Amino acid sequence: MNMEEPIKYYLKKYGVITSNITKIATGYKYSLVMLKNGNIGVCANLLRNINVSIRDLIHPDLDNIEHRIILNAYFNALLNYSQNYDKKVDIYNGINFGKYKNIVMIGLFKPLLKKFKNDNINISIFDMMKKDGVIHISKESEYVGQADAIILSGTTIFNKTFINITENTNPDCEVFLLGPSVIMDQDMFKYRNIKGLFGSIFGKYDQRVIKVIEENGGTPQFSPYAQKCAEIH
């Protein structure tokens, strides 16, 4: 089954009910959408200024990265609360990474990397925003094709690299999507080799999360108000 890239897929499936949006908040690191029912969805900005209004989402432009970021946050708010999760599941505790021989991380997650290093598990890292300790992005396709496990940042959903990466994986590879930007929806498992979704949900109407984001905070600052959630197939 050939799937359209996620933002386009979810836009076709659900559209955007702009009257259901009560707040769009943006900062330098993250953007947030709050719905009338209090659901909150966030998406990383990758350090860019976002200027998108609720009115802009009446006719969103899928080639506009700012629109895609806000759409990503909207679908997180819309879909991430639709099921119950095991509150205690962390990706490193939920997945036995010791069984893999060739692990690739796309998007640097420093706390997670520290756990791999502590357990002497080798991992190859790619990150477009970082230079130290990562492999040059020109080699990403080669490493992805050889990997048996990939930890994939949820930011790939909005930055248009998700399909290219997942379609380049070998048949036996297992892909785990990670981060607050991940759309926690069962349809994400329709994409090639997706085996786990590791995202976040927030308390309804939590003004603390909005404050952190508007003050240019990131994951370390809003994580005390977030509940890690996971779906593993």
DRENMI-803790 format. One record per residue (C-alpha): residue number from 1; residue in three letters; chain; x, z, y. Coordinates in nm, 3 decimals. Layout:
<timis>
    k    r  c        u        w        v
  NUM  ALA  A        X        Z        Y
...
</timis>
This chain:
<timis>
    k    r  c        u        w        v
    1  MET  A    0.000    0.000    0.000
    2  ASN  A    0.151   -0.112    0.332
    3  MET  A    0.081    0.152    0.595
    4  GLU  A    0.095    0.093    0.969
    5  GLU  A    0.329    0.323    1.156
    6  PRO  A    0.168    0.669    1.191
    7  ILE  A    0.071    0.673    1.559
    8  LYS  A   -0.099    0.335    1.529
    9  TYR  A   -0.259    0.437    1.200
   10  TYR  A   -0.409    0.758    1.339
   11  LEU  A   -0.517    0.592    1.662
   12  LYS  A   -0.712    0.334    1.460
   13  LYS  A   -0.859    0.600    1.232
   14  TYR  A   -0.959    0.861    1.491
   15  GLY  A   -0.917    0.709    1.836
   16  VAL  A   -0.873    0.952    2.125
   17  ILE  A   -1.170    1.154    2.246
   18  THR  A   -1.044    1.225    2.596
   19  SER  A   -1.340    1.449    2.676
   20  ASN  A   -1.215    1.679    2.401
   21  ILE  A   -0.880    1.737    2.579
   22  THR  A   -0.861    2.031    2.818
   23  LYS  A   -0.487    2.038    2.892
   24  ILE  A   -0.176    1.823    2.882
   25  ALA  A    0.138    2.025    2.954
   26  THR  A    0.487    1.880    2.973
   27  GLY  A    0.839    2.005    3.016
   28  TYR  A    1.187    1.864    2.968
   29  LYS  A    1.195    1.936    2.593
   30  TYR  A    0.833    1.933    2.471
   31  SER  A    0.484    1.816    2.556
   32  LEU  A    0.159    1.986    2.458
   33  VAL  A   -0.205    1.892    2.419
   34  MET  A   -0.481    2.154    2.403
   35  LEU  A   -0.830    2.067    2.284
   36  LYS  A   -1.159    2.226    2.388
   37  ASN  A   -1.168    2.427    2.064
   38  GLY  A   -0.830    2.583    2.152
   39  ASN  A   -0.623    2.381    1.906
   40  ILE  A   -0.271    2.316    2.032
   41  GLY  A   -0.043    2.031    1.932
   42  VAL  A    0.314    1.981    2.050
   43  CYS  A    0.566    1.701    2.036
   44  ALA  A    0.932    1.688    2.132
   45  ASN  A    1.027    1.477    2.436
   46  LEU  A    1.392    1.425    2.346
   47  LEU  A    1.482    1.530    2.701
   48  ARG  A    1.271    1.290    2.904
   49  ASN  A    1.020    1.346    3.180
   50  ILE  A    0.661    1.275    3.074
   51  ASN  A    0.393    1.166    3.317
   52  VAL  A    0.076    1.091    3.121
   53  SER  A   -0.275    1.184    3.228
   54  ILE  A   -0.585    1.233    3.016
   55  ARG  A   -0.721    0.916    3.177
   56  ASP  A   -0.417    0.721    3.050
   57  LEU  A   -0.526    0.799    2.693
   58  ILE  A   -0.850    0.603    2.733
   59  HIS  A   -0.639    0.291    2.675
   60  PRO  A   -0.306    0.418    2.538
   61  ASP  A   -0.008    0.184    2.520
   62  LEU  A    0.165    0.211    2.182
   63  ASP  A    0.476    0.049    2.327
   64  ASN  A    0.504    0.323    2.589
   65  ILE  A    0.713    0.609    2.448
   66  GLU  A    0.552    0.862    2.684
   67  HIS  A    0.205    0.765    2.561
   68  ARG  A    0.328    0.791    2.201
   69  ILE  A    0.460    1.144    2.259
   70  ILE  A    0.127    1.263    2.400
   71  LEU  A   -0.064    1.086    2.123
   72  ASN  A    0.159    1.259    1.867
   73  ALA  A    0.079    1.596    2.024
   74  TYR  A   -0.292    1.506    2.033
   75  PHE  A   -0.305    1.421    1.663
   76  ASN  A   -0.120    1.744    1.584
   77  ALA  A   -0.387    1.938    1.773
   78  LEU  A   -0.662    1.737    1.605
   79  LEU  A   -0.537    1.751    1.247
   80  ASN  A   -0.292    2.036    1.190
   81  TYR  A   -0.557    2.308    1.175
   82  SER  A   -0.773    2.136    0.913
   83  GLN  A   -0.642    2.328    0.611
   84  ASN  A   -0.504    2.663    0.506
   85  TYR  A   -0.129    2.696    0.463
   86  ASP  A    0.108    2.934    0.292
   87  LYS  A    0.242    3.125    0.592
   88  LYS  A    0.562    3.220    0.412
   89  VAL  A    0.690    2.874    0.320
   90  ASP  A    1.013    2.776    0.495
   91  ILE  A    1.167    2.442    0.400
   92  TYR  A    1.488    2.597    0.266
   93  ASN  A    1.297    2.849    0.056
   94  GLY  A    1.030    2.604   -0.050
   95  ILE  A    1.260    2.327   -0.173
   96  ASN  A    1.548    2.366   -0.421
   97  PHE  A    1.806    2.157   -0.238
   98  GLY  A    2.073    2.253   -0.487
   99  LYS  A    1.937    1.999   -0.734
  100  TYR  A    2.012    1.701   -0.507
  101  LYS  A    2.342    1.518   -0.500
  102  ASN  A    2.311    1.318   -0.180
  103  ILE  A    2.119    1.487    0.104
  104  VAL  A    2.075    1.327    0.445
  105  MET  A    1.943    1.505    0.755
  106  ILE  A    1.807    1.280    1.031
  107  GLY  A    1.773    1.488    1.343
  108  LEU  A    2.000    1.793    1.363
  109  PHE  A    1.833    2.123    1.275
  110  LYS  A    2.106    2.378    1.347
  111  PRO  A    1.950    2.689    1.183
  112  LEU  A    1.878    2.488    0.868
  113  LEU  A    2.226    2.336    0.864
  114  LYS  A    2.372    2.686    0.876
  115  LYS  A    2.186    2.772    0.553
  116  PHE  A    2.325    2.464    0.380
  117  LYS  A    2.677    2.556    0.488
  118  ASN  A    2.636    2.917    0.374
  119  ASP  A    2.541    2.791    0.026
  120  ASN  A    2.811    2.521    0.024
  121  ILE  A    2.560    2.239   -0.009
  122  ASN  A    2.692    1.914    0.134
  123  ILE  A    2.471    1.725    0.375
  124  SER  A    2.519    1.413    0.588
  125  ILE  A    2.376    1.436    0.941
  126  PHE  A    2.252    1.173    1.186
  127  ASP  A    2.124    1.250    1.534
  128  MET  A    2.094    1.003    1.822
  129  MET  A    2.118    1.287    2.077
  130  LYS  A    2.426    1.459    1.936
  131  LYS  A    2.787    1.351    1.891
  132  ASP  A    2.966    1.649    1.735
  133  GLY  A    2.946    1.694    1.358
  134  VAL  A    2.726    1.392    1.298
  135  ILE  A    2.788    1.052    1.141
  136  HIS  A    2.770    0.745    1.365
  137  ILE  A    2.419    0.606    1.376
  138  SER  A    2.544    0.263    1.263
  139  LYS  A    2.589    0.407    0.912
  140  GLU  A    2.241    0.559    0.888
  141  SER  A    2.084    0.273    0.691
  142  GLU  A    2.363    0.283    0.433
  143  TYR  A    2.332    0.660    0.383
  144  VAL  A    1.951    0.651    0.372
  145  GLY  A    1.958    0.388    0.097
  146  GLN  A    2.183    0.609   -0.117
  147  ALA  A    2.013    0.944   -0.054
  148  ASP  A    1.811    1.132   -0.316
  149  ALA  A    1.673    1.371   -0.050
  150  ILE  A    1.614    1.322    0.321
  151  ILE  A    1.520    1.587    0.577
  152  LEU  A    1.353    1.376    0.843
  153  SER  A    1.273    1.496    1.194
  154  GLY  A    0.911    1.464    1.297
  155  THR  A    1.036    1.297    1.616
  156  THR  A    1.081    0.977    1.414
  157  ILE  A    0.700    0.944    1.415
  158  PHE  A    0.681    0.879    1.789
  159  ASN  A    1.017    0.709    1.844
  160  LYS  A    0.930    0.421    1.610
  161  THR  A    1.205    0.484    1.353
  162  PHE  A    0.987    0.648    1.085
  163  ILE  A    0.878    0.334    0.900
  164  ASN  A    1.222    0.174    0.906
  165  ILE  A    1.380    0.488    0.759
  166  THR  A    1.122    0.558    0.489
  167  GLU  A    1.097    0.195    0.378
  168  ASN  A    1.476    0.186    0.335
  169  THR  A    1.478    0.478    0.089
  170  ASN  A    1.543    0.418   -0.280
  171  PRO  A    1.250    0.471   -0.521
  172  ASP  A    1.372    0.811   -0.642
  173  CYS  A    1.438    0.958   -0.299
  174  GLU  A    1.230    1.254   -0.176
  175  VAL  A    1.158    1.275    0.196
  176  PHE  A    1.071    1.600    0.374
  177  LEU  A    0.933    1.577    0.728
  178  LEU  A    1.034    1.872    0.944
  179  GLY  A    0.965    2.011    1.288
  180  PRO  A    0.687    2.100    1.533
  181  SER  A    0.622    1.728    1.596
  182  VAL  A    0.512    1.667    1.234
  183  ILE  A    0.151    1.556    1.187
  184  MET  A    0.026    1.789    0.911
  185  ASP  A   -0.224    1.555    0.749
  186  GLN  A   -0.272    1.441    0.390
  187  ASP  A   -0.254    1.075    0.488
  188  MET  A    0.114    1.123    0.572
  189  PHE  A    0.173    1.139    0.195
  190  LYS  A    0.063    0.775    0.173
  191  TYR  A    0.395    0.676    0.328
  192  ARG  A    0.684    0.590    0.100
  193  ASN  A    0.850    0.887   -0.072
  194  ILE  A    0.704    1.157    0.154
  195  LYS  A    0.706    1.474   -0.059
  196  GLY  A    0.677    1.754    0.195
  197  LEU  A    0.545    1.824    0.545
  198  PHE  A    0.689    2.122    0.731
  199  GLY  A    0.533    2.175    1.072
  200  SER  A    0.379    2.439    1.297
  201  ILE  A    0.044    2.561    1.421
  202  PHE  A   -0.031    2.798    1.708
  203  GLY  A   -0.291    3.054    1.797
  204  LYS  A   -0.590    2.901    1.971
  205  TYR  A   -0.576    2.893    2.352
  206  ASP  A   -0.230    3.055    2.348
  207  GLN  A   -0.121    3.037    2.711
  208  ARG  A    0.226    3.163    2.618
  209  VAL  A    0.305    2.834    2.446
  210  ILE  A    0.196    2.638    2.752
  211  LYS  A    0.413    2.858    2.975
  212  VAL  A    0.721    2.807    2.755
  213  ILE  A    0.680    2.429    2.755
  214  GLU  A    0.612    2.401    3.129
  215  GLU  A    0.925    2.611    3.190
  216  ASN  A    1.130    2.358    2.988
  217  GLY  A    1.160    2.576    2.678
  218  GLY  A    1.198    2.441    2.327
  219  THR  A    1.157    2.546    1.967
  220  PRO  A    1.357    2.872    1.991
  221  GLN  A    1.140    2.987    2.281
  222  PHE  A    0.796    2.906    2.137
  223  SER  A    0.872    2.979    1.770
  224  PRO  A    0.763    3.347    1.808
  225  TYR  A    0.413    3.214    1.882
  226  ALA  A    0.414    2.952    1.605
  227  GLN  A    0.322    2.976    1.239
  228  LYS  A    0.533    2.763    1.011
  229  CYS  A    0.314    2.566    0.773
  230  ALA  A    0.389    2.342    0.478
  231  GLU  A    0.232    2.094    0.240
  232  ILE  A    0.439    1.995   -0.063
  233  HIS  A    0.342    1.731   -0.318
</timis>
